[in-house]
């Protein structure tokens, strides 16, 4: 089977301000644009058989900067989780919501108000990636490499599936902006080849947190965060 590179979009204005973008048409900020350009340098020499993307503008912008000569296929299966009433709100505020600890500890039970169930998000994202992988393999062979550009929580859910983890464990996985995660599917099981690779070490420095921050350090960044553990 083929090998997929899961690329998270670059940092957005919502990531930078600590908001949950969801499916809103937020765009890359200057840092995100620079991240996309840098990841393009790393992808340039790879023989990508196919490039697929979430239809949201931040993913399309990332690919326009990273792979300007490529026209990606858009797939709704790779779109961000539908956070419903949570969309557009500050994470600092959402951390006080009674649903927050459930999102952190038991995400498989979560359906966002007027939004999507996290289990449904996981199922459709995994199905989309596996379908594209089978298509790429059939058309280009088992040694083909292809790329899918998506979102933090979506990529984490795909990785959890590849590792055979229950969705309730997916918050232990990190997918920073413009990071690349690599999975090689086989007829019997997937192999996680690389995870959250950005080619730099600056994001390993823990972020400063203000006293009284309602998001504990053990909490995962819903939506994927802005990098550096935030």
C-alpha positions as CSV (number, residue, x, y, z in Angstrom):
1,X,0.0,0.0,0.0
2,X,1.0,3.6,-0.5
3,X,2.5,6.0,2.1
4,X,0.5,9.2,3.1
5,X,2.0,12.4,4.4
6,X,-0.5,14.1,6.7
7,X,0.2,17.9,6.6
8,X,-1.4,20.2,9.1
9,X,-2.1,23.7,7.7
10,X,0.2,26.5,8.8
11,X,-0.6,28.8,11.8
12,X,-3.7,30.9,11.4
13,X,-4.9,34.1,12.9
14,X,-7.2,32.1,15.2
15,X,-4.3,29.9,16.4
16,X,-2.3,33.1,17.2
17,X,-5.2,34.7,19.1
18,X,-6.1,31.5,21.0
19,X,-9.5,31.0,19.4
20,X,-11.2,27.9,18.0
21,X,-11.6,28.4,14.3
22,X,-13.6,25.3,13.5
23,X,-15.0,25.6,10.0
24,X,-14.8,29.4,9.8
25,X,-12.8,30.8,6.9
26,X,-9.8,32.0,8.9
27,X,-6.6,32.5,7.0
28,X,-2.9,31.9,7.7
29,X,-1.1,34.6,9.5
30,X,2.5,35.7,8.6
31,X,4.0,33.0,10.7
32,X,1.7,30.4,9.0
33,X,2.7,31.6,5.6
34,X,6.3,31.3,6.4
35,X,5.7,27.8,7.8
36,X,4.0,26.8,4.6
37,X,6.8,28.1,2.5
38,X,9.4,26.2,4.6
39,X,7.4,22.9,4.4
40,X,7.3,23.4,0.7
41,X,11.1,23.3,0.6
42,X,11.0,19.9,2.3
43,X,8.3,18.5,0.0
44,X,9.7,19.8,-3.3
45,X,11.8,16.8,-4.2
46,X,9.2,14.2,-3.2
47,X,7.4,12.4,-6.1
48,X,3.9,13.0,-4.8
49,X,1.4,10.9,-6.7
50,X,-1.6,12.8,-5.4
51,X,-2.3,15.8,-3.2
52,X,-5.6,16.0,-1.4
53,X,-6.9,18.7,0.9
54,X,-9.6,19.8,3.3
55,X,-11.7,22.4,1.4
56,X,-11.1,25.1,4.1
57,X,-9.1,28.1,3.1
58,X,-6.3,27.7,5.6
59,X,-5.4,24.3,4.0
60,X,-5.7,25.6,0.5
61,X,-3.5,28.5,1.3
62,X,-0.9,26.2,2.9
63,X,-0.7,24.1,-0.3
64,X,-0.7,27.2,-2.6
65,X,2.5,28.4,-0.8
66,X,4.1,24.9,-0.3
67,X,3.3,23.4,-3.6
68,X,2.4,26.3,-6.0
69,X,2.4,24.1,-9.1
70,X,0.0,21.6,-7.7
71,X,-3.8,21.6,-7.8
72,X,-5.1,19.6,-4.9
73,X,-8.2,17.5,-4.9
74,X,-10.6,18.7,-2.2
75,X,-12.3,16.2,0.1
76,X,-15.0,17.0,2.7
77,X,-13.9,14.0,4.6
78,X,-10.8,15.9,5.6
79,X,-12.6,19.0,6.8
80,X,-12.2,20.3,10.4
81,X,-14.4,18.8,13.1
82,X,-17.7,20.6,13.3
83,X,-17.4,22.3,16.7
84,X,-20.9,23.9,16.4
85,X,-21.5,26.5,19.1
86,X,-17.9,26.3,20.2
87,X,-16.6,27.8,16.9
88,X,-15.0,31.3,17.1
89,X,-14.8,31.3,20.9
90,X,-11.6,31.7,22.9
91,X,-10.1,28.5,24.2
92,X,-9.6,30.2,27.6
93,X,-13.4,30.6,27.8
94,X,-14.2,27.1,26.5
95,X,-11.9,25.6,29.1
96,X,-14.6,26.7,31.7
97,X,-17.4,24.9,29.8
98,X,-18.6,21.6,31.5
99,X,-18.0,19.8,28.2
100,X,-14.3,20.7,28.2
101,X,-13.2,17.8,30.6
102,X,-15.2,15.4,28.5
103,X,-13.5,16.5,25.4
104,X,-10.2,16.0,27.1
105,X,-10.9,12.6,28.8
106,X,-13.7,10.9,26.9
107,X,-13.9,12.5,23.4
108,X,-15.6,9.5,21.9
109,X,-18.7,10.5,23.9
110,X,-18.7,14.2,22.7
111,X,-21.1,15.7,20.3
112,X,-20.6,19.5,20.1
113,X,-23.7,21.6,20.6
114,X,-25.2,22.1,17.1
115,X,-22.1,20.4,15.8
116,X,-20.4,17.1,15.0
117,X,-19.7,14.1,17.2
118,X,-15.9,13.6,17.6
119,X,-16.5,9.9,16.8
120,X,-18.2,10.8,13.5
121,X,-15.2,13.1,12.7
122,X,-12.8,10.3,13.3
123,X,-14.8,7.8,11.2
124,X,-15.2,10.0,8.2
125,X,-11.6,11.2,8.2
126,X,-10.2,7.7,8.6
127,X,-12.5,6.5,5.8
128,X,-11.4,9.3,3.5
129,X,-7.7,8.6,4.0
130,X,-8.0,4.9,3.6
131,X,-10.1,5.4,0.4
132,X,-7.5,7.7,-1.1
133,X,-4.7,5.4,-0.1
134,X,-6.4,2.5,-1.8
135,X,-7.0,4.7,-4.9
136,X,-3.4,5.9,-5.0
137,X,-2.1,2.4,-4.6
138,X,-4.2,1.0,-7.4
139,X,-3.2,3.8,-9.8
140,X,0.5,4.3,-8.9
141,X,1.6,1.2,-7.0
142,X,2.5,0.2,-3.5
143,X,5.6,2.5,-3.4
144,X,3.6,5.6,-4.2
145,X,3.7,8.7,-1.8
146,X,0.8,11.1,-1.5
147,X,-0.1,14.0,0.7
148,X,-3.3,15.0,2.6
149,X,-3.5,18.5,4.1
150,X,-5.9,18.7,7.0
151,X,-6.4,19.9,10.6
152,X,-5.0,19.1,14.1
153,X,-7.8,17.0,15.6
154,X,-8.5,15.3,12.3
155,X,-4.8,14.2,11.9
156,X,-4.7,13.1,15.6
157,X,-7.8,10.9,15.0
158,X,-6.2,9.3,11.9
159,X,-3.0,8.6,13.9
160,X,-4.9,7.1,16.7
161,X,-6.6,4.7,14.3
162,X,-3.3,3.8,12.7
163,X,-1.9,2.9,16.2
164,X,-5.0,0.9,17.1
165,X,-5.8,3.4,19.9
166,X,-9.3,4.1,21.1
167,X,-10.4,7.6,20.2
168,X,-10.3,8.5,24.0
169,X,-6.5,8.3,23.7
170,X,-6.2,10.7,20.8
171,X,-5.6,13.8,22.9
172,X,-2.2,12.3,23.8
173,X,-1.1,12.9,20.2
174,X,0.2,16.3,19.0
175,X,0.0,17.8,15.5
176,X,1.5,21.2,15.3
177,X,0.9,23.8,12.5
178,X,2.8,22.8,9.3
179,X,3.9,19.5,10.8
180,X,4.1,16.3,8.8
181,X,3.0,12.9,10.1
182,X,3.7,9.9,7.9
183,X,1.7,6.6,7.8
184,X,2.3,3.6,5.6
185,X,-0.7,1.4,5.2
186,X,-0.3,-2.3,4.5
187,X,-2.9,-5.1,3.9
188,X,-2.7,-6.2,7.5
189,X,-1.8,-3.0,9.6
190,X,-0.6,0.6,9.3
191,X,2.8,1.7,10.4
192,X,3.4,5.2,11.9
193,X,6.6,6.2,10.3
194,X,6.9,9.8,11.6
195,X,4.8,12.0,13.8
196,X,4.5,15.8,14.2
197,X,7.7,16.5,12.4
198,X,8.5,20.1,11.7
199,X,12.2,20.0,11.1
200,X,12.9,22.4,13.9
201,X,13.3,22.3,17.7
202,X,12.0,25.6,18.8
203,X,8.4,24.3,19.4
204,X,9.8,22.0,22.1
205,X,10.2,25.0,24.5
206,X,7.1,25.0,26.8
207,X,4.9,28.0,26.5
208,X,4.6,30.6,29.2
209,X,1.2,30.3,31.0
210,X,-0.4,33.0,33.0
211,X,-1.5,32.3,36.6
212,X,-5.1,31.1,36.7
213,X,-5.1,29.8,33.2
214,X,-8.2,27.5,33.1
215,X,-6.5,25.2,30.6
216,X,-4.3,22.9,32.7
217,X,-1.0,21.9,31.3
218,X,-2.2,18.3,30.9
219,X,-5.1,19.5,28.7
220,X,-4.9,19.0,24.9
221,X,-5.3,22.0,22.6
222,X,-8.8,21.5,21.1
223,X,-8.5,22.2,17.4
224,X,-4.7,21.5,17.4
225,X,-3.3,24.6,19.0
226,X,-0.7,27.1,17.6
227,X,2.4,25.0,18.2
228,X,4.9,24.8,21.0
229,X,2.5,22.9,23.2
230,X,-0.1,25.7,23.4
